[in-house]
Amino acid sequence: MVEVSLALVVAGLMSWAAFSGYETVSAQQDIERGRAEALQLQTTLRAFALRNARLPCPDASSTGDGGYESQTAGVCSAGNQVGWFPYVSVGLERPAPGLRARYAVFRSSAAPDADLAVATERTLDTAGDATFRDANDLIAGLNNASRMATDTARPYLTGDGGAAGAIDCAGNAVMPVAYWVVVPLKDRDDNGDRLDPPHTAASPCAASPSAPVRFGTDDVVVAESPAQLAGWLRRSLP
């Protein structure tokens, strides 16, 4: 009986170790898939910006079922800066509910030349010119946005729990961004919402992309500052 008991204990420990290892591998695979998706969305955003001289407008619907930019008369609706990623508008297939990314873009009603979701002429070209409302105009808009102070009413990043400081949207607003994308994976904090802290559906705040996966959250974030996106656009121009 003692030998049988010992065998059962050993078998139980081995099973627990195998299951724990499986959970760890499965969680890592989810994170890698999330990172791959986030990078795909970033690549799509950049291509859209290069082609359209603006960043896409968020899908402001409650569930993201449409997948389209929320516009009024063909222009990004006033005040629309945080919503769902507009998959269909940028040429991607819309994922299932619960797997859709949140998306925020830098808007400014006070400084229209820094509104990155609106294509406008900023370099004094005239209609008909080959460079009228092209990527150079978006670069000018990004330069305007980069000179504006961090404002928690516009999309921004908080810390990473390390060199960038605490992950605290209220107390540690680190930098404004041209855009951020949050890809939610699992409901780690078990509140019925795949978005994990510090992310919420309405907040313009996202954790730094360098934040490590933490207990209670596995959201994957990609973002670029106005200066970073402007640099990429300059390098990509013919």
C-alpha positions in Angstrom: 0.0 0.0 0.0 2.9 2.3 0.8 4.5 1.6 -2.6 1.1 2.2 -4.4 0.6 5.5 -2.5 4.1 6.6 -3.4 3.5 5.8 -7.0 0.2 7.7 -7.0 1.9 10.7 -5.5 4.7 10.6 -8.1 2.2 10.2 -10.9 0.2 13.1 -9.6 3.3 15.3 -9.4 4.3 14.4 -12.9 0.8 15.1 -14.2 0.7 18.5 -12.4 4.1 19.4 -13.9 3.0 18.3 -17.4 -0.2 20.3 -17.1 1.6 23.4 -15.8 4.1 23.1 -18.6 1.2 22.8 -21.1 -0.5 25.9 -19.7 2.8 27.9 -19.9 3.4 26.8 -23.5 -0.2 27.6 -24.5 -0.1 31.0 -22.9 3.2 31.8 -24.7 1.7 30.7 -28.0 -1.2 33.0 -27.4 1.1 35.9 -26.7 3.1 35.2 -29.8 0.0 35.1 -31.9 -1.1 38.4 -30.4 2.2 40.0 -31.2 2.1 38.7 -34.8 -1.4 40.2 -35.1 -0.4 43.5 -33.6 2.6 43.8 -36.0 0.3 43.0 -38.9 -2.1 45.8 -37.9 0.8 48.2 -37.5 2.1 47.3 -41.0 -1.4 47.9 -42.3 -1.7 51.2 -40.6 1.6 52.4 -42.0 0.6 51.4 -45.5 -2.7 53.1 -45.1 -1.0 56.3 -43.9 1.5 56.3 -46.8 -1.3 55.8 -49.3 -4.0 58.1 -47.9 -1.9 60.9 -46.1 -3.8 60.2 -42.9 -4.4 57.5 -40.3 -7.7 55.6 -40.4 -10.6 56.7 -38.3 -11.6 54.3 -35.5 -14.8 52.2 -35.7 -16.9 53.9 -33.1 -19.6 51.2 -33.0 -20.3 49.5 -29.7 -19.1 46.1 -30.8 -17.0 46.6 -33.9 -19.3 44.5 -36.0 -19.2 46.8 -38.9 -15.4 47.1 -39.2 -15.6 50.5 -41.0 -14.3 53.9 -40.2 -16.9 56.0 -38.4 -17.1 59.1 -40.6 -19.5 62.0 -41.3 -19.7 63.1 -44.9 -16.5 61.2 -45.6 -14.5 62.8 -42.8 -13.6 61.3 -39.5 -16.4 62.2 -37.1 -15.5 65.0 -34.6 -14.3 63.6 -31.3 -13.8 60.1 -32.6 -10.4 59.1 -31.4 -10.8 55.8 -29.6 -12.7 52.8 -30.9 -12.3 49.4 -32.6 -9.8 48.8 -35.3 -11.5 49.5 -38.7 -10.5 46.2 -40.3 -12.7 46.3 -43.4 -11.8 49.9 -44.2 -8.1 49.1 -44.3 -8.6 45.9 -46.3 -8.5 43.2 -43.6 -10.9 40.6 -42.6 -12.9 41.4 -39.5 -12.1 38.9 -36.7 -14.7 37.3 -34.4 -16.1 39.3 -31.4 -13.7 39.2 -28.5 -10.7 39.1 -30.7 -11.0 42.6 -32.2 -8.3 45.1 -31.4 -8.9 48.5 -29.8 -7.4 51.5 -31.7 -6.7 55.1 -30.9 -5.5 58.0 -33.2 -4.2 61.4 -32.4 -6.9 64.1 -32.9 -7.0 67.8 -32.2 -9.9 70.0 -32.7 -7.9 73.0 -31.4 -5.1 72.4 -33.9 -6.6 71.0 -37.1 -3.1 70.8 -38.7 -2.3 68.2 -36.1 -5.4 66.1 -36.7 -3.9 62.8 -38.0 -7.2 61.2 -39.0 -8.0 63.9 -41.6 -6.2 64.3 -44.9 -5.5 68.0 -45.5 -3.0 70.1 -47.4 -0.3 71.3 -45.1 2.6 72.0 -47.4 0.9 74.7 -49.6 0.5 72.6 -52.7 -2.5 73.3 -55.0 -5.1 71.0 -56.2 -3.8 69.1 -59.3 -0.2 69.0 -58.1 1.2 65.5 -57.8 2.1 66.2 -54.2 -1.3 67.6 -53.2 -2.4 66.0 -50.0 0.3 63.3 -50.1 2.4 61.7 -47.4 4.4 64.9 -47.0 1.3 66.6 -45.7 0.9 63.8 -43.1 4.5 64.2 -42.1 3.8 67.9 -41.5 0.8 67.0 -39.4 2.9 64.6 -37.4 5.5 67.3 -36.8 2.8 69.5 -35.5 1.5 66.8 -33.2 5.0 66.1 -31.9 5.2 69.7 -30.6 2.1 69.4 -28.6 2.3 68.5 -24.9 1.1 65.2 -23.5 -2.6 65.5 -22.9 -4.6 62.8 -21.2 -7.6 63.8 -23.2 -5.8 62.5 -26.3 -4.2 59.1 -27.0 -1.1 58.5 -24.9 1.1 55.8 -23.3 1.6 55.2 -19.6 4.7 53.4 -18.2 5.9 49.8 -18.6 6.5 48.9 -14.9 10.2 49.4 -15.4 12.4 52.2 -17.0 9.3 54.1 -18.2 7.8 54.1 -14.7 4.6 52.8 -13.3 1.7 51.4 -15.4 -0.6 54.1 -14.1 -2.8 56.0 -16.6 -3.8 58.6 -14.0 -0.5 59.3 -12.5 2.1 58.5 -15.2 1.3 59.9 -18.6 4.6 59.2 -20.4 4.1 60.4 -24.0 1.5 61.2 -26.7 1.2 58.8 -29.7 0.2 59.1 -33.3 -1.7 55.9 -32.7 -1.9 52.8 -30.5 -3.4 49.4 -31.0 -4.3 47.0 -28.2 -4.8 43.4 -29.1 -6.6 41.7 -26.2 -6.0 38.0 -25.7 -7.6 36.4 -22.6 -9.7 37.8 -19.7 -6.8 37.5 -17.2 -8.5 39.6 -14.6 -11.7 37.6 -14.9 -14.1 40.6 -15.2 -15.9 39.5 -18.3 -13.8 41.8 -20.6 -10.8 40.7 -22.6 -9.2 44.1 -22.2 -7.0 43.9 -19.1 -5.7 46.7 -16.9 -4.9 49.5 -17.6 -7.0 49.3 -20.7 -10.7 50.1 -20.9 -13.0 50.6 -23.9 -13.2 54.4 -23.5 -9.8 55.3 -22.2 -7.2 57.0 -24.5 -4.5 55.4 -22.4 -2.5 52.3 -23.3 0.4 50.7 -21.5 3.9 51.0 -23.1 4.6 48.3 -25.7 7.7 47.4 -23.7 5.6 46.4 -20.7 6.1 42.7 -19.9 3.3 40.3 -19.6 2.0 40.5 -16.0 -0.3 38.5 -13.8 -3.8 39.7 -14.6 -3.0 41.1 -18.1 -1.8 39.8 -21.4 -2.9 42.6 -23.8 -0.4 43.2 -26.6 0.3 46.9 -27.5 1.9 48.5 -30.5 2.2 52.3 -30.8 4.3 55.0 -32.5 5.0 58.5 -31.5 4.4 61.2 -34.1 8.1 61.5 -34.6 8.6 57.8 -35.1 5.8 57.5 -37.7 7.1 60.6 -39.5 10.5 59.0 -39.6 9.1 55.8 -41.1 7.2 57.8 -43.7 10.2 59.8 -44.7 12.2 56.6 -45.2 9.4 55.1 -47.3 8.9 58.0 -49.7 10.3 57.4 -53.2 
